[in-house]
């Protein structure tokens, strides 16, 4: 059975950190995406959702971590991160929302 995803379920959220803010100077935006997506689907969804032209998509898979908190082991789930390079002159304003 193939599960159909809504376009808003595929792109989970933007990642706003100091490192990702520095990447925005190079026309790169970082998003947390669904683990089942590949580069082609991420590119199509970003172009459709934000109406921009995507040049390149890089993917980073963050693995699960086990941390010790107050003597208990806690599992922190992993996720897939997509670094999207936009065409020069285009940008996505993350402060306005979707």
C-alpha distance (Angstrom), angle and dihedral (degrees) to the residues before:
residue distance angle dihedral
X1 . . .
X2 3.80 . .
X3 3.77 114.7 .
X4 3.81 115.5 -142.2
X5 3.79 114.9 -137.1
X6 3.77 125.8 -148.9
X7 3.82 113.1 -127.4
X8 3.82 89.4 -113.7
X9 3.83 91.5 53.9
X10 3.80 92.2 56.8
X11 3.81 98.1 56.2
X12 3.81 101.8 47.7
X13 3.81 102.2 -177.2
X14 3.79 144.5 -40.2
X15 3.80 116.1 -97.7
X16 3.80 111.2 -131.5
X17 3.78 111.9 -170.7
X18 3.78 134.1 134.0
X19 3.79 90.9 -95.7
X20 3.81 94.3 48.9
X21 3.81 90.6 46.9
X22 3.81 89.3 55.5
X23 3.82 89.1 50.6
X24 3.81 90.4 55.5
X25 3.81 88.2 70.6
X26 3.82 86.5 65.4
X27 3.84 91.8 50.1
X28 3.83 92.4 -101.0
X29 3.80 124.5 135.0
X30 3.83 124.4 -168.7
X31 3.82 122.0 -142.2
X32 3.79 135.2 179.4
X33 3.83 105.3 -130.4
X34 3.79 139.0 -176.5
X35 3.82 113.0 -79.5
X36 3.81 93.1 -126.1
X37 3.82 96.5 60.1
X38 3.78 125.0 99.8
X39 3.82 129.5 -154.6
X40 3.80 95.3 -90.4
X41 3.81 94.2 52.2
X42 3.81 92.0 45.2
X43 3.82 90.5 51.8
X44 3.83 92.8 49.6
X45 3.81 93.1 46.9
X46 3.82 95.1 48.4
X47 3.81 91.2 48.4
X48 3.80 91.6 48.2
X49 3.80 96.1 43.9
X50 3.81 100.8 43.5
X51 3.86 100.1 23.2
X52 3.82 94.6 -127.3
X53 3.81 133.3 126.0
X54 3.81 114.9 -107.4
X55 3.81 117.9 -152.6
X56 3.80 101.3 -179.2
X57 3.82 141.4 2.2
X58 3.82 124.6 -155.4
X59 3.80 120.6 -170.5
X60 3.81 129.1 -151.6
X61 3.81 120.4 -172.3
X62 3.81 112.2 -151.2
X63 3.81 110.6 -154.8
X64 3.80 127.5 -138.1
X65 3.80 115.8 -87.5
X66 3.77 131.7 -154.5
X67 3.79 113.9 -148.4
X68 3.76 130.1 -177.6
X69 3.79 114.4 -127.2
X70 3.84 119.8 177.0
X71 3.77 90.9 -21.1
X72 3.83 93.7 -51.2
X73 3.77 124.8 107.7
X74 3.78 113.2 -124.9
X75 3.80 124.1 -167.1
X76 3.81 114.7 -138.1
X77 3.81 109.8 -160.2
X78 3.79 121.3 -125.9
X79 3.79 125.9 -128.4
X80 3.79 143.1 -169.7
X81 3.79 118.8 -104.7
X82 3.81 123.3 -161.2
X83 3.81 122.3 -159.2
X84 3.81 106.3 -158.2
X85 3.82 121.5 -162.0
X86 3.80 113.6 -153.2
X87 3.79 129.7 -154.8
X88 3.80 113.5 -89.8
X89 3.79 112.1 -86.0
X90 3.81 95.4 23.9
X91 3.78 125.8 101.5
X92 3.80 142.8 170.9
X93 3.79 118.2 -129.8
X94 3.81 104.1 -142.7
X95 3.81 94.1 -177.0
X96 3.82 94.6 69.7
X97 3.82 96.4 55.1
X98 3.79 125.3 -142.8
